Amino acid sequence: MRSDRVFDALHTLRNRYTLCQLASKATRKFHKPNTRIQETMNEVFDRIADSDRQEILSEPENFAEAQRRAA
């Protein structure tokens, strides 16, 4: 069930808001046409659960520049 995957991912990211933001962004990036979005979400939660916290929250070197362009 997806709730089990969410709880496993919460061990890596303890902040639920950050987890939701990261999961939604990753789902948009990893989604392939002609596949179910639910399967993509499950895969994203599995990847988050299997990763280290530092790997997930590492910011790119040009993070400030990306923020300015997004605004």
Residue frames relative to the residue before (quaternion, step in Angstrom):
aa qw qx qy qz dx dy dz
M 1.0000 0.0000 0.0000 0.0000 0.00 0.00 0.00
R 0.5884 -0.5977 0.4112 0.3572 3.55 -1.13 0.60
S 0.5981 0.5714 -0.3848 0.4094 3.63 0.98 -0.64
D 0.6203 0.5267 -0.3452 0.4676 3.60 1.05 -0.64
R 0.6541 0.5040 -0.3093 0.4717 3.56 1.01 -0.78
V 0.6312 0.5224 -0.3329 0.4667 3.58 1.02 -0.76
F 0.6726 0.4871 -0.3056 0.4657 3.60 0.87 -0.86
D 0.6238 0.5156 -0.3421 0.4776 3.60 1.06 -0.66
A 0.6632 0.4945 -0.3026 0.4734 3.59 1.01 -0.80
L 0.6110 0.5604 -0.3519 0.4345 3.60 1.11 -0.57
H 0.5655 0.5683 -0.4000 0.4442 3.61 1.17 -0.28
T 0.6705 0.4639 -0.2917 0.5002 3.57 1.15 -0.61
L 0.7778 0.1352 -0.0576 0.6111 3.58 0.88 -0.99
R 0.2554 -0.8129 0.5050 0.1376 3.57 -0.37 1.16
N 0.6414 0.5055 -0.3204 0.4799 3.58 1.19 -0.44
R 0.3810 -0.7618 0.4779 0.2149 3.59 -0.49 1.18
Y 0.6166 0.5466 -0.3472 0.4477 3.57 1.05 -0.72
T 0.6595 0.4949 -0.3006 0.4794 3.58 0.93 -0.91
L 0.6333 0.5320 -0.3293 0.4556 3.58 0.99 -0.79
C 0.6617 0.5008 -0.3095 0.4642 3.59 0.92 -0.85
Q 0.6547 0.5066 -0.3159 0.4636 3.57 0.93 -0.87
L 0.6819 0.4914 -0.2883 0.4587 3.55 0.86 -0.97
A 0.6651 0.5067 -0.3084 0.4536 3.59 0.92 -0.88
S 0.6703 0.4905 -0.3181 0.4570 3.60 0.93 -0.79
K 0.6554 0.4982 -0.3164 0.4713 3.61 0.97 -0.80
A 0.6748 0.4912 -0.2954 0.4650 3.57 0.92 -0.88
T 0.6241 0.5366 -0.3446 0.4515 3.59 1.02 -0.73
R 0.6489 0.5080 -0.3199 0.4675 3.58 0.99 -0.79
K 0.6987 0.4752 -0.2834 0.4536 3.58 0.95 -0.81
F 0.7527 0.4151 -0.2164 0.4630 3.60 0.94 -0.87
H 0.5208 0.6679 -0.4175 0.3293 3.60 1.17 -0.32
K 0.1982 -0.7678 0.6034 0.0844 3.53 -0.97 0.98
P 0.5430 -0.6140 0.4482 0.3567 3.60 -0.99 0.73
N 0.8205 0.2440 -0.2171 0.4691 3.53 -1.24 0.62
T 0.6224 0.4518 -0.3865 0.5091 3.58 1.12 0.63
R 0.5621 -0.6021 0.4431 0.3537 3.54 -1.20 0.46
I 0.4865 -0.6730 0.4740 0.2927 3.56 -0.93 0.90
Q 0.5764 0.5904 -0.3735 0.4238 3.59 1.14 -0.55
E 0.6525 0.5071 -0.3123 0.4686 3.57 1.02 -0.80
T 0.6279 0.5240 -0.3325 0.4697 3.56 1.06 -0.74
M 0.6451 0.5159 -0.3190 0.4646 3.59 0.97 -0.83
N 0.6417 0.5187 -0.3270 0.4607 3.58 0.94 -0.82
E 0.6485 0.5152 -0.3111 0.4661 3.57 1.00 -0.84
V 0.6389 0.5222 -0.3235 0.4631 3.59 0.99 -0.82
F 0.6661 0.4905 -0.3088 0.4695 3.60 0.87 -0.88
D 0.6334 0.5195 -0.3313 0.4682 3.60 1.03 -0.71
R 0.6519 0.5078 -0.3162 0.4660 3.59 0.98 -0.82
I 0.6434 0.5094 -0.3226 0.4717 3.59 0.98 -0.80
A 0.6691 0.5104 -0.3048 0.4459 3.57 0.90 -0.90
D 0.7188 0.4520 -0.2473 0.4668 3.59 1.05 -0.75
S 0.6348 0.5560 -0.3208 0.4302 3.59 1.25 -0.26
D 0.5112 -0.5920 0.5196 0.3439 3.50 -1.37 0.20
R 0.6201 -0.5695 0.3928 0.3698 3.55 -1.13 0.62
Q 0.6583 0.5208 -0.3176 0.4411 3.61 0.95 -0.83
E 0.6312 0.5382 -0.3367 0.4455 3.60 1.03 -0.70
I 0.6917 0.4910 -0.2763 0.4517 3.55 0.97 -0.86
L 0.7771 0.3730 -0.1848 0.4720 3.56 0.86 -0.94
S 0.4089 0.7009 -0.4979 0.3060 3.60 1.18 0.15
E 0.2791 -0.7706 0.5570 0.1343 3.52 -0.90 0.99
P 0.5202 -0.6249 0.4640 0.3515 3.59 -1.04 0.63
E 0.6509 -0.5429 0.3645 0.3857 3.53 -1.21 0.50
N 0.7575 0.3322 -0.1911 0.5286 3.58 1.00 -0.76
F 0.1166 0.8409 -0.5173 0.1081 3.57 1.00 0.86
A 0.6493 0.5231 -0.3250 0.4462 3.60 0.93 -0.87
E 0.6531 0.5088 -0.3162 0.4632 3.58 0.98 -0.80
A 0.6445 0.5157 -0.3189 0.4659 3.59 0.99 -0.79
Q 0.6322 0.5292 -0.3243 0.4639 3.58 1.04 -0.74
R 0.6550 0.5092 -0.3199 0.4575 3.60 0.95 -0.83
R 0.6646 0.4967 -0.3112 0.4634 3.59 0.96 -0.80
A 0.6519 0.5230 -0.3201 0.4463 3.58 1.05 -0.73
A 0.6735 0.5235 -0.2950 0.4304 3.59 1.07 -0.65
